[in-house]
Amino acid sequence: MKKKITKTIVAALTALMAVGALAGCGSNGDTNTDTPAETSENATAETEGNEAEAEGEGEANTDLSGTISMAGSTSMEKLCEAMMESFMAEYPDITVTSEYTGSSAGIESLAQGSVDIGNSSRALEESEIEGGAVENIVAIDGIAVITDKENTVTDLTTDQLKQIYTGEVKNWSELGGKDEAIVVIGREAGSGTRGAFEELLEIEDACAYAQELDSTGGVLAKVASTPGAIGYVSLDVVDDSVTSVKLDGVEATEENIVAGDYSLSRPFVMATMGEISEQNELVQEWFSYIESEAGQEVITAIGLILPN
């Protein structure tokens, strides 16, 4: 009888232990009552949420409002006007203004704090960088050498161009052209185009100008209307009112500049006081737009070259 009772107790204990083990396996700390279908739905919702968040991070912040001010290079007018129009269409509550006062004047305005961005059609000078200006290159431009349409000289060597601008050569007949005096047209002191042109040819402070004009458009119009005239302008403004002269047998084209075959090219700079990341939210958005696909299309559409 005693043995029978003992066997009964052991059997009961064994059954209780089995029930406990099954309960432990089913719980594992955190109870998960989701069905396979519910788990799939949750995963899909989480993925869609992450995708929406990622898309939101890449979108333009069109809720911004305020004003961005720029001043500087007259050669950059075409770029600035096109970029401003495109940008303000995307950001209707932001107004962008630009004054075309010349590169040096634009950097000076930036240093004085009267504008957010100083536009320069030349590399920044060491003194400007030491003063806190940061060189943000947004495009590359070629400098075209132009003459009036009646001029028969359509190709110059670099040395001949130097001789013309320093006054060593004074008549087109000396270069195989008509017996006609050369009228040397250039930009005013402080112009980014003039600075880049003279620096690239290594004729700084050595030029013998007949006239110095204060805008790219002024040079274009003067050369077009003056027999025997020669001048230099931004490549993107050249039209059929003048002849773009070859230099060392190479045409002034985007392809030749990219290939490194045409020597007269310079940067278009939108300078800031400090790095872009240190600027206010509006200015940062402006540069983000320039670097976007839409901004890059604006640059190439007007004949400028994207920087590397």
Buried (B, 14 or more C-beta within 10 A) or exposed (E): EEEEEEEEEEEEEEEEEEEEEEEEEEEEEEEEEEEEEEEEEEEEEEEEEEEEEEEEEEEBEEEBEEEBBBBBBBBBBBBBBBBBEBBBEBBEEBBBEBBBBBBBBBBBBBBEEEBBBBBBBBBBBEEBBEBEBBBBBBBBBBBBBBBBEEBEBEBBEBEBBBBBBBBEBBEBBBBEBEEBEBBBBBBBEBBBBBBBBBEBBEBEEEBBBBBBBBBBBBBBBBBBEBBBBBBBBBBBBBEEEBBBBBBBEBBBBBEBBBEEBBBBBBBBBBBBBEEBEEBEEBBBBBBEBBEBEBBBEBBEEBBBBEEE
